[in-house]
């Protein structure tokens, strides 16, 4: 069975007539924006974020009293005020309000940037690449420093009653090779994911969002036992689904963003039919058209949901 699970972040602000920066800077506005999205689209899964990677990079600047970009050595050596700081505080407040306002069967998850992606936001991708080639000790020290701050943030999600979704797309191939992922990224993610399970009132497994060509590291991702992983268009969904189901991990297929638009409805229908054949049975296979743009026409989101339901009904 296919289930449309749109990835809605900045688009939620547009639904209440705000810019993402306005919504991110006020907990009540952030709550209202994502409540509007949950209501408009009958969402069963809400992640109340705006520019998730940028929000956490701004938190680093506030916690370190340093502007970004920074060097890897500055990242490794800068003491940090424990997260949450800055707009992260608004995210936690909005998540708690959403948890109280929405039915119990609607998942609400706090978005948390993983240490490698946060380092890439602060240092830049070129800086991370050069560090991986020339200064591995600085990379490890920086990741440890960030992972410690992020763990504080994860613990702070507990009182909200919400789960956690980690975002770590910068650690995807080809920037990070599988052996490097296993050595640098995986141990720190494993520790953070364990912290998320302990923090949650229901000990719910955290999700792990990593876009890109992640097929070479999929076995490693599944060893982390996340609640869900993402299959981007660069990967083979049949291979992904077989491995995810063998590991009892849910999967979201990200289709090309254009397939949300009416002029591509026939192509979208064909792709959804192919996915439906893969997803036979009652176990859901989540689908989305990547991240819903800020200025997306809401009707295109509703129409895509209707198309998914039509494909399911056709068997």
N, C-alpha and C positions, 0 to 999 in steps of 0.2 A: 504494500500500500504506500502510495506517495502522499507526503504531507508537505504543503507549502509552508515554509518557515522563513519569511522575509527577514533579512538582516537590516534592522532599522535603528539608526543612530541619529545622525544629523537631520535626517528627514523628519524626525519627530518634532524638531523645533519649527519646521515650516508649517506643520499642521496647526500650530497655535500662533502663527504670525511672528515668529522670532527668528533671529539669526542664531546659529549654533553657539557663538560666543556668549550671547545674552543668556541662553538657556543654561549653559555650563556654569556660568558665574553666579547662579542663584538656585538653591536647593528646591525651593517651591516651584520655580519655573521649570526646572529640569523634571521634577515629578509630574507637573501638569502636561508637559510635552509628551512624555512617554505614556502617561495615562491616556492621552488623546489618541496616540498611535495604537495602544492596546485595544481601545474601544472601537476605533475606526476599522481596524483590520481583524478584530476578534482573535488577537494574538494569544497563544498558549505559552509563549516564551518571550521574556522581556529582559533586555540588557541595557540599563539606563546609562548610556555613554554618549559623549559628544567628542569627536576627534580623540579617540581613546589613547592612541600613542602620544599625541601632542599634550594631552592633559597630564599624563604621567611624566613626560619630559619637563613640563612646567613645574611639576611637583618637585622634581630633582633640583631645579634651579632655586626654588623657594627653600628647600631643605638644606642646600649646600651654600646658599647665599652667593652663588656663582651664575653667571649667564651661560647659556649654551649658544654655540658649540664650545666644547672643552676638549682638551687632549685626553688620551687614555690615562696618562699618568695623573692628571688632575682628577679624573674620575675615580681612579683607584685610591688616591690619597685624601680626597675631600671628606671630612667628617659630615655625617648626615643627621639632621633631625629625623627621628623615626616617622615614617609615613603613618597615617594620612596627613597631608598638608595641602594647602591650596584648594583647587576644585575637587580633589579627591574627597574632601569632607562633604561637599555637596552631593557627590555620587552616593556616598554611604547614606546620607539623609534621605535622598530621593528613593533609593532602593528600599529602605525601611518603610517609607510611606507607601510605595507601590505594593510591597508585601502585605501591608495592612488593608489596602484598598481593593486588591484583586482577589478573585477566588483562589482557594487553596490549590486547585489543580493547574493554575498558571505558574510556570516557573519564573522566578525573578532571580537574576544572577548579576553579581557585581563584576564589571570588566576590570581586569588587572593585566597590565603589560608585563611580559616576562623579562628577565634580566638582560638577555642578549638583545632583544628588540629595544629595550630602554637604553642600553648602551649605544646602540646604533643611532637612536634618536638624538642622544646628547653629543656623541662624537662624530656622527656621520658615517655613512656606509664606507666611504673611502678610508676613513680613519680606522674603522674596524678591520677592513681588509688588510691594511698595512700592518696593523697590530698583530693580526693572526699570522702574518708572514714573518714579522721581524721582532715582535716583543710579546711572546706568549705569556710570560709572567705578569706583565701589565694587564693583559686581557683577563687572566684568571683573577687577579686582585680586584679589578674593576667589577667583574661579575659577582664576586663574593660580597663586595661592598653593597652593590645594588640588591642582591638577593636578600641580604639582611634587612634592608629597608622595606623591601616588598613583603617579606614575611610579617613584619609588623602590620602592614596594611591588610594582609590576609587575615590575621587574627582579629583585626577590627571589624571584619565583615560579620563575625559571629552574632553580635547583638541585633543585626538587621533581620535575622531569620532567613537570609538569602543564600543561594549557592554562589559559586565563583566560576567565571569563564576567563581562562588565561589566553592572551593574545601574544604570539611569539613568531610572527611570520618572517622577521628578519633572519631567523636562524634556519631558514629553508635552503636547500641546494639551489643554485650552485655556489652561493657565497660560503655556506658551511657544508663541508663534505661529511658523509656519514660517520667516518671515524672521528672527525672533529666534533660532530654533534654528540656522539656517544661520550666523548671525554669532557667536553666543555659545557654543553647545554643540558644534557640529560640528567646528570646528578643534581644540579641545582633546581631543575624543574621538578624532579621527583620529590625533593624536600619541600618545595612550595606546595605541590599538590597534596602531599601528606598533611601539611599544615591546614590546607583548605578543608580537607575531610574532617580534621579535628575541630575546626572552627564552626562548621555548620551544625545547626541543631539536629538535623536529620542525617548528618554524616554523608551527605550526597557527594558523589564523585564530581570533581570539577571537569569542565569542558576544556578542550585545547584547540584553539583556532590558529592554524598555520596554513597560509595560502602558498601557492606556487607549486613547483614540481617536486612534491614531497614523497613520491613513490619510493625512491631509494632509502628513505628513512622511516617509511611506514611501519616496518616491524619494530623499530625502536619506539616509535610513538605509541604503539599498541602495548608495549611492555609497561608503559606508564599507567595503563589502565584508566584512561580518561572516560568520561561519560560519552563524549562525542568528538569526532575529528572531521575535518573538511577535505573534500575531494574537489580540487580546482579543475578547470578545463584542461590543464596540462597533463592530467593523469587519466588512466583507464578506469572508469567507474566500476566495470565488472570485476577487475582484479581487486580494486579497493574494497568493494562490498564483500567479496568472498573472504578476504582477510579480516575485515572488521567483524563480520558475523561469526567467524571462527573464534574471535577473541571476545565476543559479546560486547562490542563497542558500537554505539550508534554512529551514523554517518550523515553528513549533509553534503549534497552535491551542489556546487556552485556552477550554474550555467552562465553562459555569456550574457552580460547585462542587456544586450540588444534584444534578447528573446522576451523581455518584458513588454516590448513595444508592439502595438497592433499590426504594424507592417511586417513583423516577423512571426506572426501567430502560427502559420503553417509549419515553419521550421521548428518552432517551440513545441507544437503538437507532436511532431515526429520524434523529437528528442525525449519528450515525456513518455511517449509510448515505449520507446526503447528502455527507459529507466523502469517503467512499470513492469515490463517483462522480467527485468532483473530482480525486482522487489516483490515478487509473488509471495502471497501470504499476508498475515496480519501484522508482521513486524514492520514498523514504519521506516521508510527511507525519506529523509528530509531533503527538500529541494529549495533553492533560492536562486535569484538572478544576481549573485554577488551582493554588494552593499547597495541598498536602495539610495539613489542620489537625493541630495537635499531638496532639489526642486522637482522631484518626480511627480507626475500627475497621479494622485491617489487612485484614480479609476484604473490605471494600468496595473497597480498592485492587486486591486480587487478582481480585475479581469483574469490575471494570471492564477489567482486562487481558484476562480471558477473553472479555468481550463484544466487545472490539476484535478479538480473534482470530476470533470467530464471524462478524463482519461481513466480515472479510477472506476467510474460507473460503467465504462465500456468494457471493463474486464481485461 
